[in-house]
């Protein structure tokens, strides 16, 4: 009898451990406006959206090449994509450029109206660590909350940037190991 109760107790505890998901954002479950995938082939992008608002060639540090390299960026309605092998990969969204856009993940979404305080309801643990930063180029102060991927072994993070208490941009940042 005691062994059955002990086995039942261990089983119930294991269910609660597995039920608690790691706080974070999963790349595969995130979209822009519930329509645009974070990775999309260039041909599919052109079929759906015809063309980018603009493109630019920029120098960006490549984790795989371990050096600065020329990279093509596509900009569409405030969203920046990096072109890698005929696939566009999300890099950032600027809510000051286009207010009708939002970043959706799981059952939540974030846009220019998202306040730092309400952001804490979605990511209570990570929003305890708000960084106060200063942009010397624009002479603006802002706050940043770093949100890690749900899979903690993944090598990237999300920077949620807030100006005047509201979300102004989200950046995808690769961590080079």
C-alpha positions, 0 to 999 in steps of 0.5 A: 500500500505504501509503495503505491502511494509513494509511486502515485505521489512521485507521478503527481510531482513529475506532472507538475514539473513537466507542466511548468514551461520555461518562460521564454519565446519559441522562434517557431511559434512566433509571427508578425501580425499572425501572418508573416513567419520569422523565416520565409523564403525569398520567393514566398515573400515576393509572391505574398508581399510583392517587394520590400519597402527597401533593401540595404547591404550592411556589414554585420558580424557573422557568428559562423564566419567569425568576422564582419561580412556584407549582408543584405537586409530587406525592410518591410513595414518596420520589420528587418529581415536578413537574407541568408541563402535565399531565406529571409530571417527576422532580425527586428521590428520597429514599432515607431516606423509602423504602428499597425504591426505586432509581434505574436507568440503563443497566445500573446502579442506585443505592439507599440501600446505594450507597456513595460508594466503589462509586459511583466505579466507575460514574462514575470521572471525576466521582466524583473531585470530591466536595463536602463540604457542610453543611445548616444546616436539619438541621445535617448534613454530607454529600457531593455528587457532580455527574453531568452528562448524557451529552449535554453540551449538555443544561442539567441535572445530577444531584446524588448526595448521600451521608450517612455514606458512603451515598447518601441522595438524588438530585436533578435540577437544571436549569441556567438559562443 
